[in-house]
Amino acid sequence: MKRPLFLVTLLVIFILTITICPGDALSREDQKKEKSSRGVVRQPVVSGSFYPSNPVILKKMINDFLKAADPPEIKGKLIGLVEPHAGYVYSGGVAAEGYSLVKGRKFKTVVVIGPSHHLRYPGSSIYSIGDYKTPLGIVHVDRKLCNTIIDKGQDITYYAPLHRDEHSVEVEIPFLQVALEDFSLVPIVMG
């Protein structure tokens, strides 16, 4: 008896989220048409489910997580973070512990590497054909660096299906947009 009530509650929350926070929902046709001056724009696929699609609510949520963070002091040079990639209600507080360490710092390019949850692939794929979009705006992909990595790397290519429905890289980007503000991206999905 509890299970159907739980499902109904989730459905109501989901409907309320869509009704209150419609965000930048685009049809598949509109997604194919949208381009930036720099090429194709990869549309968010988990906006509204893993994190809010409303930019005001999303930015406030991330800032609240960052304000509550109490990371340990890091000695030495910070060169990387290992971050969770679940929905923000589950992992946002943990993610903020790491992102608070880079808040306000300047990084020209950020490399985000995430696993594939949908497809098996014998290598890694770099999204090198355009930019990434979140409710907080478009992040420019450093296509020159992406293509250099593809040219010099082994088992590293651009394989579109690996990026289409994958959330592991996408969920990191809004945190980066709030913490760093201005940066370019190298998005890599491991098969």
JOKAPE-V529522 format. One record per pair of residues at least 12 apart in sequence whose ideal C-beta (glycine too) atoms are under 10 Angstrom apart, sorted by the first residue. I is the first residue (numbers start at 0). J is the second residue. D is the distance in whole Angstrom. If there is no record, write none. Layout:
i: (I;I)
j: (J;J)
d: (D;D)
This chain:
i: (13;13;16;16;16;16;16;16;17;17;17;19;19;19;19;20;20;20;20;20;20;20;20;20;20;21;21;21;22;22;22;22;22;22;22;22;22;22;22;22;23;23;23;23;23;23;23;23;23;23;23;24;24;24;24;24;25;25;25;25;27;29;30;30;30;30;33;33;33;34;34;35;35;35;35;35;35;36;36;37;37;37;37;37;37;37;38;38;38;38;38;38;39;39;39;39;39;39;40;40;40;40;40;40;40;40;41;41;41;41;41;41;41;41;41;41;41;41;41;41;41;41;41;41;42;42;42;42;42;43;43;43;43;43;43;43;43;43;43;44;44;44;44;44;44;45;45;45;45;45;45;45;45;45;46;46;46;46;46;46;46;46;47;48;48;49;49;49;49;49;49;49;49;49;49;49;49;50;50;50;50;50;50;50;50;50;50;50;50;50;51;51;51;51;52;52;53;54;54;54;54;54;54;55;55;56;57;57;57;57;57;57;57;57;58;58;58;58;58;59;60;60;60;60;60;60;61;61;61;61;61;61;61;61;61;61;61;61;62;62;62;62;63;63;63;64;64;64;64;64;64;64;64;64;64;64;64;65;65;65;65;65;65;65;65;65;65;65;66;66;67;67;67;67;67;68;68;68;68;68;68;68;68;68;68;69;69;69;70;70;70;70;70;70;70;71;71;72;73;77;77;77;77;77;79;79;79;79;80;80;80;80;80;80;80;80;80;80;80;81;81;82;82;82;82;82;82;82;82;82;82;82;82;83;83;83;83;83;84;84;84;84;84;84;84;84;84;84;84;85;85;85;86;86;87;87;87;90;91;91;91;94;94;94;94;94;95;95;95;97;97;97;98;98;98;98;98;98;99;99;100;101;101;101;101;101;102;102;102;102;102;103;103;103;104;104;104;105;105;105;105;106;106;106;106;106;106;107;107;107;107;107;108;108;108;108;108;108;108;108;108;108;109;109;109;109;109;109;109;109;109;109;109;109;110;110;110;110;110;110;110;110;110;111;111;111;111;111;111;111;111;111;111;111;111;111;111;111;112;112;112;112;112;112;112;112;112;113;113;113;113;113;113;113;113;113;113;113;114;114;114;114;114;114;115;115;115;115;115;115;115;115;115;115;116;116;116;116;116;117;117;117;117;117;117;117;118;118;118;118;118;118;118;118;118;119;119;120;120;120;120;120;120;120;120;121;121;121;121;122;122;122;122;122;122;122;122;122;123;123;123;123;123;123;123;123;123;123;123;123;123;124;124;124;124;124;124;124;124;124;124;124;124;124;124;124;124;125;125;125;125;125;125;125;125;125;125;125;125;125;125;125;125;125;125;125;126;126;126;126;126;126;126;126;126;126;126;126;126;126;126;127;127;127;127;127;127;127;127;127;127;127;127;127;127;127;127;128;128;128;128;128;128;129;130;130;130;130;131;131;131;131;131;131;131;132;132;133;133;133;133;133;133;133;133;134;134;135;135;135;135;135;135;135;136;136;136;137;138;138;138;138;138;138;138;138;138;138;139;139;139;139;140;140;140;140;141;141;141;141;141;142;142;143;144;144;144;145;145;145;145;145;145;147;148;148;152;154;154;155;155;156;158;158;160;161;161;161;161;162;162;162;165;165;167;167;167;167;168;168;168;168;168;169;169;171;171;172;172)
j: (47;48;47;48;51;52;53;56;47;48;52;51;52;53;56;46;47;51;52;53;54;55;56;57;134;47;52;53;43;46;47;50;51;52;53;54;56;57;133;134;42;43;46;47;52;53;54;132;133;134;136;42;43;46;47;52;40;42;43;132;42;42;42;43;44;132;129;132;137;129;130;129;130;132;137;139;140;130;137;128;129;130;137;139;140;142;127;128;129;130;140;142;126;128;129;130;140;159;128;129;130;131;132;137;138;140;126;128;129;130;131;132;133;137;138;140;159;162;163;165;168;169;172;186;131;132;133;163;169;131;132;133;134;135;166;169;170;172;173;162;163;164;165;166;169;84;86;133;164;165;166;167;169;170;132;133;134;135;166;169;170;173;134;86;166;84;85;86;87;88;89;90;91;166;169;170;173;86;87;88;91;133;134;135;166;169;170;172;173;174;87;88;134;173;133;134;134;133;134;135;136;173;176;134;135;134;87;133;134;135;173;174;176;177;134;135;173;176;177;177;87;88;91;95;173;177;87;91;94;95;98;135;173;174;175;176;177;178;95;102;177;178;91;92;95;87;90;91;92;93;94;95;96;98;99;174;177;91;92;94;95;96;98;99;102;174;177;178;95;99;91;92;95;96;99;92;93;94;95;96;97;98;99;100;102;95;96;99;95;96;97;98;99;100;102;96;100;100;100;97;100;101;104;106;97;109;110;112;94;96;97;98;100;101;109;111;171;174;175;97;112;94;95;96;97;98;111;113;167;170;171;174;175;96;97;167;170;171;111;113;114;116;165;166;167;168;169;170;171;166;167;170;166;170;170;173;174;170;170;173;174;170;171;173;174;178;174;177;178;171;174;178;171;174;175;177;178;179;174;178;178;174;175;178;179;182;174;177;178;179;180;178;179;180;178;179;182;179;180;181;182;175;178;179;181;182;183;141;144;181;182;183;139;140;141;143;144;145;182;183;184;185;138;141;171;172;175;178;179;182;183;184;185;186;125;141;144;145;148;184;185;186;187;126;131;138;167;168;169;170;171;172;175;184;185;186;187;188;125;167;168;171;185;186;187;188;189;165;166;167;168;169;170;171;186;187;188;189;165;167;168;188;189;190;158;160;161;162;164;165;167;188;189;190;164;165;166;167;188;160;161;163;164;165;166;188;158;160;161;162;163;164;165;188;190;161;190;154;156;158;160;161;188;189;190;154;156;158;190;152;153;154;155;156;158;161;189;190;148;149;152;153;154;155;156;158;161;187;188;189;190;149;154;155;156;157;158;159;160;161;162;165;186;187;188;189;190;140;142;144;145;146;147;148;149;152;155;156;157;158;161;162;185;186;187;188;140;142;145;157;158;159;161;162;165;168;184;185;186;187;188;140;141;142;143;144;145;146;147;148;149;156;157;162;185;186;187;140;142;145;157;159;162;142;142;183;184;186;162;168;169;172;176;184;186;169;172;169;170;171;172;173;174;175;176;173;176;172;173;174;175;176;177;180;172;173;176;176;172;173;175;176;179;181;182;183;184;186;181;182;183;184;183;184;185;186;182;183;184;185;186;183;185;183;183;184;185;157;183;184;185;186;187;185;185;187;187;189;190;187;189;190;188;190;188;187;188;189;190;186;187;188;186;188;186;187;188;189;184;185;186;187;188;186;188;184;186;184;186)
d: (9;8;6;8;8;8;9;10;7;10;8;9;10;7;9;9;7;6;5;4;9;9;6;9;9;8;7;8;8;6;6;10;8;2;6;8;9;9;10;5;8;7;7;9;7;9;8;7;9;6;10;9;9;8;7;7;10;6;10;9;9;9;5;10;10;9;10;8;10;7;9;7;5;8;6;8;10;9;10;10;6;6;9;6;8;8;9;6;4;7;8;8;9;5;3;8;10;10;10;6;5;8;5;6;10;10;6;8;6;7;5;6;10;9;10;8;10;6;9;10;9;8;10;8;9;6;9;10;10;8;6;5;7;10;9;6;9;8;9;9;7;6;8;6;7;10;8;10;9;9;4;10;6;7;9;7;6;10;10;8;10;9;9;7;9;8;7;4;7;9;9;9;10;6;8;5;10;7;5;9;8;8;8;10;10;9;6;10;6;9;8;10;7;9;9;5;7;8;4;5;8;9;10;9;10;9;8;8;5;6;6;10;9;9;9;6;8;8;6;10;6;9;7;10;9;9;8;7;9;7;8;9;6;6;10;8;4;8;9;10;6;10;9;9;9;8;10;5;6;9;7;4;9;8;8;8;9;10;10;9;5;9;6;5;6;8;7;7;8;9;10;7;7;9;9;8;9;9;4;5;8;8;4;9;9;10;7;8;8;5;7;9;5;5;10;8;9;9;6;9;6;7;8;10;9;10;9;10;9;9;4;7;7;7;10;10;9;10;10;7;10;5;10;9;5;7;9;9;10;9;6;8;10;10;9;10;8;9;9;6;8;9;10;7;4;8;8;5;7;9;10;8;9;8;7;8;9;8;9;10;8;8;8;10;6;10;7;10;9;10;9;9;9;5;7;8;5;9;10;7;9;9;8;5;6;10;10;8;4;8;9;8;8;9;8;7;10;8;9;8;8;9;10;6;9;5;9;8;10;9;7;7;10;10;5;10;6;10;7;5;7;6;9;9;9;9;6;10;7;5;7;6;7;9;9;9;8;10;9;8;4;8;7;10;9;10;8;5;9;10;5;7;8;7;7;6;7;9;10;9;8;10;9;8;5;8;6;7;8;3;4;8;8;7;8;7;6;7;9;6;10;7;5;9;10;9;6;9;10;6;8;5;6;5;8;6;7;7;9;8;8;8;5;6;9;10;8;6;6;10;9;9;8;9;7;10;6;9;9;6;8;6;8;8;2;6;10;10;6;8;8;3;6;7;8;10;8;6;9;10;8;10;7;5;8;9;8;5;7;5;6;9;10;7;6;6;4;8;9;4;7;9;9;7;5;8;7;9;9;9;5;8;10;6;6;9;6;8;6;9;10;9;7;7;5;8;6;9;7;7;10;9;9;5;9;8;8;9;4;8;8;7;9;5;9;9;4;6;10;9;6;9;5;10;9;9;10;8;8;9;6;8;9;8;9;9;8;10;9;8;7;6;10;6;6;9;9;7;9;10;5;5;10;9;7;7;9;8;5;10;10;5;7;10;10;10;7;10;6;9;7;7;10;10;7;7;5;9;10;9;5;7;7;5;7;7;9;4;7;6;10;9;9;9;8;10;6;8;10;9;6;8;9;10;7;8;10;10;9;8;10;10;8;8;10;10;5;9;6;7;10;6;9;5;10;10;7;9;9;10;5;7;6;8;10;9;9;7;8)
